[in-house]
Amino acid sequence: MVNLEATKAKIIQKLQETDEVWIIRSIQKLLDIEDTEEALFWNAVALDNLAHAYSDDEPDYDVHMVKEPNVDYKV
């Protein structure tokens, strides 16, 4: 039988270690997490990991710097 608490703890640990915000957002959508205490927790985790992705002195990228646009990207 699967130990759900151990599995849950391992999943949460892996999510906290990831720098991929899209993974967090996808899981939020999958679990239908809205503006609850849990959603605020996941948003904080995502923002914290996003902060690790960029340095303070990293330049902004202009749209003209994109060499090959992603035609499937929708805002």
Secondary structure, DSSP 8 states (H G I E B T S, - for coil): ---HHHHHHHHHHHHHH---HHHHHHHHHHTT--SSHHHHHHHHHHHHHHHHHS-TT-----GGG-SS--TT---
